[in-house]
């Protein structure tokens, strides 16, 4: 009877050890998940900042496009005016 009680206690002790190991493994996995979630949140915030910067750059590009377009039109107006004045001088 003493042997069966001792073997039962050994099995119970082994089971408790296995449960403790499983709980430690679960805690480690939970810590890893928390770390991954934190990394995900940081990455998401960084992407949002990049998106805001991209929006600002897009606005600047649109402004530059308007300025360059105006300069281009003024250049052609000047070319046409110069051509007109040269033609007027030659034919008059």
Secondary structure, DSSP 4 states (H G I P E B T S, - for coil): -HHHHHHHHHHHHHHHHHHHHHHHHHHHHHHHHHHHHHHHHHHHHHHHHHHHHHHHHHHHHHHHHHHHHHHHHHHHHHHHHHHHHHHHHHH-
